[in-house]
Structures are given as structure tokens and as C-alpha cells.
Amino acid sequence: MSRLLPEFSVLGLTRILVLSDQLQAEHIPVGFASSPVFATTAWSGADALALQPALQAVLAQLPATRWQKIELYLADQHVHLMRLPAMTQGLQAFDWSGQDQQAYARAMLMQTYGEAARSWPFRLQDVCQPQDSLLVAIPVLQTLDWTALLRPHALQWQVQAYACALWANTRLPKTGTVLTAEPQMLRLLQLEQGRIMHVAGLATSLQAVETMADWVLRERTLLGVQASACYWVTEPGNHRALNTGHRLKQALAGQVNWQLLPSARPLTQLRQEVSHVAAA
């Protein structure tokens, strides 16, 4: 396709951020002269049943076309991220492209979170088995038929944890500690030769720099990866996250090899906080 023409994958694009107490939407209409349309609606983040009417309310405020794409990003507090261990020798006969892989992931999810996880929707990292991968469980979607909800508005749609979407838009290192932040959450991803070795999160105010520094050092010590570099992921224009990373770098001075890792693009132009999607 000519570089002078728009990519049709982004025409009529709507992005929705599911925060702790509200939904924010950004719609990019068709046409070079068209301006983005923004909408917001409140919802009780503690009530999963309230998510569907909240989504319907925010979509009703936007100009929707049958061929547009919808991207739904969920704040970190609405998801559980865990490392799914590679299959053992006894599981190698499984058909990892079908139901066996799903059953294995469900079993590991329930082993970690108990019976409540039996009905949680989840996503799996697209990797070739056998190797460790990332499993993303989204409990808030268990009462929502989001496919039926979004189908009338879009030819394409995707539902992602915000942290995963940010990682997907970043050229991650093969080895090292990757750190991302939302206003109430610090997320750690440990990579070794391109494989996920560990994923963890710390719920805290990003003003608590010493708490975050102690946690990062403790996680890295337990993993035995003190010699690996730390990478702070930030989006273009996200000055708040950049400043947080700078303060954390100062707190860890002399203890880690710190590197800044910019995302290829911002996931959204919504500027309520110019930050990640969890509400402060």
C-alpha cells in the first residue's frame, strides 16, 4: 500500500479504556478532516454486571459504523497475569492448537486462584509449545457476552489487558527485567532469552518510590537476576510515567543497570491523565 494512503485497519477505530470507575472512549472517524470524538460514562468497577450497560452507554455516544474496529483495554486491576509453565513430558502428546491447551491453561488457573477461576475468560500468548507463556485472566468479563455486544458495531474487535497491549507495542529485550506502571500498579516481567520467566505486580501509589524500589530489588534477588538490566517502558508523550521512572531510577542508583524502553506508539490519545488506564 502506498505510504501516502491511510491504513484501512485504523479507519473508523474506536478505543475504549475500562478504568476503575468509568469508561473512556476515543473514536477516530473516517476522513482526513475528521476530528476524534470522545465519550465517557461512569460505572462501578466492583460490579461486573454493570460493565455491559456501561459499554452500551459509551458506544451509544459514538458514531458507529459496521466496518470500524474496536479495541477494548482493561486496567490492570481487572486482570490477572500469570506465567503458564511449559507442558511436562507427560503432556507432550496434547494437541496444543486446540482444546487440550485450553484445558491445561484452565487447570493451572484454577490451581492458582481456586474454584472461582473456573468461569473466568482468559487469553493465551501465541507461542509454540513446549515453552512458558503468558496467561491473562479477565474475571470482569465472565458476566459479559462481549462478542455479541461488539459485533453490531465492528467487523473487528480485540479485548486486551492494557499492560499486554503496551508490551505488544514495544520491542522488548530478550533478557532483562521489564517494568511498566499504572497509577496504582507496578508490573514486572522477567525475560530470559526471549522466554517469560516471571510476572508479578505490586499494588501501590506510584509516589511510594522507596516501596517500589525495595520490591523490585526483592523480586530480582529471589529470581537471581541481579546482573540483568532493568527496562522502564513508557509511551510517547506520557510524561507522568517518564517522571516516575526517573525517580525510581534514582532510588535504584548503583544497584541496577537502568535503561529506558520507549513504546512504538501511544495506545490512545486520551489525555485525562496522560497515563495508564487505572484511575489514581
Residue pairs with C-beta under 8 A, 6 or more apart in sequence:
1 7
6 32
9 69
10 28
10 69
11 28
11 30
11 68
12 27
12 28
12 29
12 30
12 65
12 67
12 68
12 69
13 27
13 28
13 68
13 69
13 70
13 71
14 25
14 26
14 27
14 28
14 59
14 62
14 64
14 68
14 69
14 70
14 71
14 153
14 154
15 25
15 26
15 70
15 71
15 73
15 267
15 268
15 270
16 23
16 24
16 25
16 26
16 55
16 58
16 70
16 71
16 72
16 73
17 23
17 24
17 25
17 73
17 75
17 162
17 268
17 270
17 277
18 51
18 72
18 73
18 74
18 75
18 78
18 140
18 277
19 45
19 75
19 277
19 278
19 279
20 45
20 75
20 77
20 184
20 278
20 279
21 42
21 43
21 44
21 45
21 279
22 40
22 41
22 42
22 43
22 279
23 40
23 41
23 43
23 54
23 55
23 57
23 58
24 38
24 39
24 40
24 58
24 270
24 272
25 38
25 39
25 40
25 58
25 59
25 61
25 62
26 36
26 37
26 38
26 268
26 269
26 270
27 36
27 37
27 38
27 39
27 62
27 63
27 68
28 34
28 36
29 35
29 36
29 37
29 63
30 65
36 269
37 62
37 63
38 270
39 58
39 61
39 62
40 58
41 54
41 57
41 58
41 61
42 54
43 50
43 51
43 53
43 54
44 50
45 77
45 78
48 139
48 140
48 141
48 142
48 143
48 144
49 143
51 140
51 141
51 143
51 144
52 143
52 144
52 145
52 149
55 144
55 146
55 149
56 149
59 153
64 152
64 153
64 154
66 152
66 153
66 154
66 155
67 154
67 155
68 153
68 154
68 155
69 154
69 155
69 156
69 157
69 158
70 150
70 153
70 154
70 156
70 157
70 158
71 157
71 158
71 160
71 165
72 146
72 150
72 157
72 158
72 159
72 160
73 160
73 161
73 162
73 165
73 267
73 268
73 277
74 138
74 140
74 159
74 160
74 161
74 162
74 277
75 162
75 182
75 276
75 277
75 278
75 279
76 161
76 162
76 163
76 182
76 184
76 185
76 187
76 201
76 276
76 277
76 278
77 184
77 185
77 203
77 278
78 138
78 139
78 140
78 161
79 136
79 137
79 138
79 139
79 161
79 163
80 113
80 120
80 136
80 137
80 138
80 139
81 134
81 135
81 136
81 137
81 161
81 163
81 164
81 187
81 199
81 201
82 108
82 109
82 112
82 134
82 135
82 137
82 199
83 132
83 133
83 134
83 135
83 196
83 197
83 198
83 199
84 104
84 105
84 108
84 124
84 125
84 132
84 133
84 134
84 135
85 108
85 132
86 129
86 130
86 131
86 132
86 133
87 94
87 96
87 104
87 129
87 130
91 104
92 130
94 100
94 101
94 104
94 129
95 101
96 129
96 130
101 124
101 129
102 124
105 122
105 124
105 135
106 117
106 118
106 122
108 135
109 117
109 120
109 122
109 135
109 137
110 117
110 118
113 120
113 137
116 139
117 137
117 139
119 142
120 137
120 138
120 139
120 142
121 137
121 138
121 139
121 141
121 142
122 135
122 136
122 137
122 138
123 135
123 136
123 138
123 159
123 160
123 161
123 164
124 133
124 134
124 135
124 136
125 133
125 134
125 135
125 196
127 133
131 195
132 195
132 196
132 197
133 196
134 164
134 196
134 199
136 160
136 161
136 164
138 159
138 161
141 159
146 157
146 159
147 157
150 157
151 157
160 168
162 182
162 267
162 276
162 277
162 278
163 180
163 182
163 187
163 276
165 267
166 180
166 233
166 235
166 263
166 267
166 276
167 178
167 180
167 189
167 233
169 263
169 264
169 265
169 267
170 233
170 261
170 262
170 263
170 264
171 261
171 264
172 178
172 189
172 191
172 231
172 261
173 191
173 229
173 231
173 261
174 191
174 192
174 193
174 194
175 191
175 192
175 193
175 194
175 228
175 229
176 190
176 191
176 228
176 229
176 230
176 231
176 259
177 188
177 189
177 190
177 191
177 216
177 219
177 220
177 225
177 228
177 229
177 230
177 231
177 256
178 188
178 189
178 190
178 191
178 231
178 233
178 261
179 186
179 187
179 188
179 189
179 216
179 230
179 231
179 232
179 233
179 245
179 248
180 186
180 187
180 189
180 233
180 276
181 187
181 206
181 241
181 244
181 245
181 276
182 275
182 276
182 277
182 278
183 205
183 206
183 273
183 275
183 276
183 278
183 279
183 280
184 203
184 204
184 205
184 206
184 278
184 279
184 280
185 201
185 202
185 203
185 204
185 278
186 201
186 202
186 204
186 206
186 212
186 215
186 216
187 199
187 200
187 201
187 202
188 198
188 199
188 200
188 201
188 202
188 216
188 219
189 196
189 198
189 199
190 196
190 197
190 198
190 199
190 219
190 220
190 223
190 225
190 228
191 197
192 225
197 223
197 225
198 219
198 223
200 219
202 211
202 212
202 215
204 211
204 212
204 215
206 212
206 244
209 244
209 247
209 248
209 250
209 251
210 251
212 248
212 251
213 248
213 251
213 252
216 230
216 248
216 252
216 256
217 252
217 255
217 256
220 226
220 228
220 230
220 256
226 256
228 257
229 256
229 257
229 258
229 259
230 252
230 256
230 257
230 258
230 259
231 259
231 260
231 261
232 245
232 248
232 249
232 258
232 259
232 260
232 261
233 261
233 262
233 263
234 241
234 242
234 245
234 260
234 261
234 262
234 263
235 241
235 262
235 263
235 265
235 266
235 267
236 262
236 263
236 265
236 266
237 266
237 274
238 266
238 274
238 275
238 276
239 274
240 273
240 274
240 275
241 275
241 276
245 260
249 258
252 258
273 280
